[in-house]
């Protein structure tokens, strides 16, 4: 499976438009044992948030970009300091550009055909999205049975209610979700429970 994901059993999906919160958010995740964040390009100031988090995150904390849909966005997030990119779907050009820029890449897949394309591109881990609508843990089992050695990172509908089911599967190196730092709470500047949720999620991972 993809070795770069090994230190990151949980990849928090962050939707934030307030760069002034970036450092506090990174430290809150870190305090709960989570050592990375995926800043999605869904808000007008997402690049500013990403750059601010890269600048002031705790040592060893890794920041990436999510919802990367176009080659130009790969360049933008690389220039902002991203270490990895995540896409909702598989785009050969995005994957190639990310590699050219020295970034790790986690493309989304929703079918066996897309998994085969990712393997042909030399990738050993993919994002299964939207995991809940595709069948949840059962979908992971079905795909893992025929694509040995491929890591599946479920995203979409993942939370404390089902993360343990995913963690229990050897083919799942990480899970991805927004429950650690919900968008509405970030918008209000409320980071009070981020560390608590992060700690609980890491404890859940350790217990499986």
Kinemage of the C-alpha trace (Angstrom):
@kinemage 1
@onewidth
@group {chain A} dominant
@subgroup {mainchain}
@vectorlist {calphas} color= white
{ca unk a 1} P 0.000 0.000 0.000
{ca unk a 2} L 1.003 3.600 -0.371
{ca unk a 3} L 3.699 4.254 2.224
{ca unk a 4} L 3.165 7.996 2.451
{ca unk a 5} L -0.226 7.409 4.092
{ca unk a 6} L 1.160 5.222 6.866
{ca unk a 7} L 1.589 8.060 9.415
{ca unk a 8} L -1.895 9.372 8.631
{ca unk a 9} L -4.641 6.887 9.546
{ca unk a 10} L -7.093 9.785 9.482
{ca unk a 11} L -7.099 12.486 6.805
{ca unk a 12} L -9.361 15.293 8.034
{ca unk a 13} L -11.286 17.050 5.281
{ca unk a 14} L -11.241 20.755 6.070
{ca unk a 15} L -13.567 23.298 4.450
{ca unk a 16} L -12.403 26.685 5.694
{ca unk a 17} L -12.472 30.267 4.475
{ca unk a 18} L -10.727 31.859 7.465
{ca unk a 19} L -6.921 31.900 7.167
{ca unk a 20} L -6.629 33.367 10.659
{ca unk a 21} L -7.871 30.042 12.056
{ca unk a 22} L -5.436 27.858 10.122
{ca unk a 23} L -2.676 27.627 12.730
{ca unk a 24} L -5.069 27.013 15.628
{ca unk a 25} L -6.840 24.344 13.602
{ca unk a 26} L -3.586 22.518 12.821
{ca unk a 27} L -2.536 22.638 16.463
{ca unk a 28} L -5.955 21.389 17.599
{ca unk a 29} L -5.713 18.396 15.266
{ca unk a 30} L -2.127 17.763 16.343
{ca unk a 31} L -3.074 17.905 20.012
{ca unk a 32} L -5.548 15.115 19.339
{ca unk a 33} L -2.920 12.988 17.603
{ca unk a 34} L -3.876 13.745 14.006
{ca unk a 35} L -0.872 14.847 11.954
{ca unk a 36} L -2.296 16.031 8.642
{ca unk a 37} L -5.090 18.039 7.076
{ca unk a 38} L -6.662 18.174 3.636
{ca unk a 39} L -7.680 21.753 2.832
{ca unk a 40} L -10.367 21.507 0.197
{ca unk a 41} L -10.532 24.022 -2.645
{ca unk a 42} L -14.200 24.695 -2.026
{ca unk a 43} L -13.942 28.219 -0.642
{ca unk a 44} L -12.614 31.458 -2.149
{ca unk a 45} L -9.755 31.713 0.365
{ca unk a 46} L -8.780 28.059 0.520
{ca unk a 47} L -5.298 28.695 -0.872
{ca unk a 48} L -4.708 31.323 1.801
{ca unk a 49} L -5.839 28.879 4.460
{ca unk a 50} L -3.511 26.225 3.087
{ca unk a 51} L -0.509 28.559 2.966
{ca unk a 52} L -1.212 29.861 6.471
{ca unk a 53} L -1.449 26.341 7.862
{ca unk a 54} L 1.784 25.288 6.162
{ca unk a 55} L 3.530 28.316 7.657
{ca unk a 56} L 2.386 27.832 11.246
{ca unk a 57} L 1.547 24.142 11.701
{ca unk a 58} L 3.323 22.095 14.387
{ca unk a 59} L 6.577 20.398 13.337
{ca unk a 60} L 5.888 17.292 11.306
{ca unk a 61} L 2.293 18.240 10.539
{ca unk a 62} L 1.554 17.689 6.835
{ca unk a 63} L -0.855 19.839 4.828
{ca unk a 64} L -2.427 18.842 1.536
{ca unk a 65} L -5.133 20.071 -0.797
{ca unk a 66} L -8.446 18.458 -1.634
{ca unk a 67} L -11.055 18.857 -4.373
{ca unk a 68} L -8.234 19.323 -6.865
{ca unk a 69} L -9.959 19.119 -10.233
{ca unk a 70} L -7.589 20.763 -12.714
{ca unk a 71} L -3.899 20.851 -13.575
{ca unk a 72} L -3.705 24.573 -12.824
{ca unk a 73} L -4.948 23.902 -9.296
{ca unk a 74} L -2.081 21.466 -8.768
{ca unk a 75} L 0.356 24.266 -9.475
{ca unk a 76} L -1.504 26.671 -7.194
{ca unk a 77} L -1.514 24.314 -4.226
{ca unk a 78} L 2.100 23.284 -4.812
{ca unk a 79} L 3.107 26.945 -4.771
{ca unk a 80} L 1.140 27.364 -1.530
{ca unk a 81} L 3.141 24.572 0.100
{ca unk a 82} L 0.872 21.530 -0.191
{ca unk a 83} L 2.535 18.141 0.246
{ca unk a 84} L -0.245 16.091 -1.336
{ca unk a 85} L -3.346 16.472 -3.478
{ca unk a 86} L -6.662 14.647 -3.286
{ca unk a 87} L -9.233 14.525 -6.075
{ca unk a 88} L -12.835 13.295 -6.054
{ca unk a 89} L -12.214 11.433 -9.317
{ca unk a 90} L -9.363 10.087 -11.429
{ca unk a 91} L -7.739 12.528 -13.872
{ca unk a 92} L -4.551 11.422 -15.609
{ca unk a 93} L -3.359 14.984 -16.153
{ca unk a 94} L -3.840 15.925 -12.505
{ca unk a 95} L -1.973 12.811 -11.384
{ca unk a 96} L 0.886 13.481 -13.798
{ca unk a 97} L 1.188 17.122 -12.822
{ca unk a 98} L 1.178 16.323 -9.116
{ca unk a 99} L 4.040 13.917 -9.643
{ca unk a 100} L 5.920 16.460 -11.709
{ca unk a 101} L 5.592 18.940 -8.856
{ca unk a 102} L 6.782 16.360 -6.329
{ca unk a 103} L 3.427 15.930 -4.599
{ca unk a 104} L 1.821 12.746 -3.368
{ca unk a 105} L -1.534 12.155 -5.022
{ca unk a 106} L -4.711 10.375 -3.919
{ca unk a 107} L -7.257 10.269 -6.751
{ca unk a 108} L -10.839 9.273 -6.259
{ca unk a 109} L -12.340 6.122 -7.747
{ca unk a 110} L -15.875 4.775 -7.858
{ca unk a 111} L -15.455 1.654 -9.978
{ca unk a 112} L -13.169 -1.273 -10.703
{ca unk a 113} L -12.298 0.301 -14.041
{ca unk a 114} L -10.941 3.389 -12.302
{ca unk a 115} L -8.972 1.283 -9.846
{ca unk a 116} L -7.317 -0.456 -12.798
{ca unk a 117} L -6.441 2.910 -14.330
{ca unk a 118} L -4.901 4.021 -11.061
{ca unk a 119} L -2.857 0.839 -10.808
{ca unk a 120} L -1.689 1.252 -14.384
{ca unk a 121} L -0.573 4.763 -13.431
{ca unk a 122} L 1.569 3.251 -10.696
{ca unk a 123} L -0.576 4.271 -7.727
{ca unk a 124} L -0.965 1.891 -4.822
{ca unk a 125} L -3.674 3.802 -2.934
{ca unk a 126} L -6.879 5.479 -4.051
{ca unk a 127} L -9.731 7.371 -2.476
{ca unk a 128} L -13.034 5.472 -2.560
{ca unk a 129} L -15.657 8.184 -3.090
{ca unk a 130} L -18.470 8.488 -2.218
{ca unk a 131} L -17.833 5.464 -0.031
{ca unk a 132} L -21.222 5.276 1.651
{ca unk a 133} L -23.170 5.420 -1.600
{ca unk a 134} L -20.871 2.849 -3.191
{ca unk a 135} L -21.601 0.261 -0.519
{ca unk a 136} L -19.408 1.232 2.419
{ca unk a 137} L -17.163 -1.445 3.968
{ca unk a 138} L -18.684 -4.094 1.706
{ca unk a 139} L -17.466 -2.154 -1.339
{ca unk a 140} L -13.963 -2.085 0.113
{ca unk a 141} L -14.087 -5.847 0.635
{ca unk a 142} L -15.249 -6.471 -2.924
{ca unk a 143} L -12.592 -4.299 -4.523
{ca unk a 144} L -9.791 -5.434 -2.230
{ca unk a 145} L -10.520 -9.050 -3.100
{ca unk a 146} L -9.537 -8.494 -6.719
{ca unk a 147} L -7.027 -5.655 -6.377
{ca unk a 148} L -4.531 -7.092 -3.917
{ca unk a 149} L -2.007 -4.564 -2.694
{ca unk a 150} L -4.177 -1.524 -3.404
{ca unk a 151} L -5.083 0.678 -0.463
{ca unk a 152} L -8.579 2.149 -0.329
{ca unk a 153} L -9.192 5.387 1.584
{ca unk a 154} L -12.952 5.702 2.124
{ca unk a 155} L -14.392 9.204 1.966
{ca unk a 156} L -17.979 10.367 1.923
{ca unk a 157} L -20.269 9.427 4.784
{ca unk a 158} L -17.385 8.373 7.019
{ca unk a 159} L -17.694 9.284 10.692
{ca unk a 160} L -17.424 7.901 14.216
{ca unk a 161} L -20.406 5.629 13.547
{ca unk a 162} L -18.595 3.574 10.902
{ca unk a 163} L -14.892 4.492 10.966
{ca unk a 164} L -14.157 1.435 13.095
{ca unk a 165} L -15.597 -0.860 10.413
{ca unk a 166} L -13.250 0.652 7.854
{ca unk a 167} L -10.234 0.608 10.176
{ca unk a 168} L -10.735 -3.128 10.711
{ca unk a 169} L -10.078 -3.805 7.030
{ca unk a 170} L -6.440 -4.457 6.069
{ca unk a 171} L -6.988 -2.779 2.688
{ca unk a 172} L -7.819 0.551 4.385
{ca unk a 173} L -4.642 2.485 5.264
{ca unk a 174} L -6.581 5.634 6.191
{ca unk a 175} L -10.061 7.076 6.377
{ca unk a 176} L -11.090 10.524 5.214
{ca unk a 177} L -13.848 12.678 6.637
{ca unk a 178} L -14.999 16.056 7.856
{ca unk a 179} L -16.375 15.073 11.254
{ca unk a 180} L -13.269 16.116 13.201
{ca unk a 181} L -13.706 19.767 12.223
{ca unk a 182} L -17.196 20.385 10.812
{ca unk a 183} L -17.539 23.217 8.329
{ca unk a 184} L -20.229 25.031 10.317
{ca unk a 185} L -18.113 25.097 13.475
{ca unk a 186} L -15.060 26.360 11.588
{ca unk a 187} L -17.151 29.108 9.991
{ca unk a 188} L -18.171 30.212 13.483
{ca unk a 189} L -14.588 30.075 14.711
{ca unk a 190} L -15.407 27.263 17.133
{ca unk a 191} L -12.483 24.824 17.350
{ca unk a 192} L -13.206 23.763 20.907
{ca unk a 193} L -13.975 20.106 20.156
{ca unk a 194} L -11.494 19.407 17.354
{ca unk a 195} L -8.857 17.928 19.658
{ca unk a 196} L -11.461 15.886 21.519
{ca unk a 197} L -12.844 14.365 18.317
{ca unk a 198} L -9.360 13.775 16.953
{ca unk a 199} L -8.284 11.985 20.109
{ca unk a 200} L -11.387 9.794 20.051
{ca unk a 201} L -10.808 8.923 16.404
{ca unk a 202} L -7.196 7.959 17.019
{ca unk a 203} L -8.257 5.822 19.983
{ca unk a 204} L -10.784 4.100 17.730
{ca unk a 205} L -8.029 3.407 15.222
{ca unk a 206} L -5.750 2.018 17.921
{ca unk a 207} L -8.487 -0.308 19.131
{ca unk a 208} L -8.943 -2.040 15.767
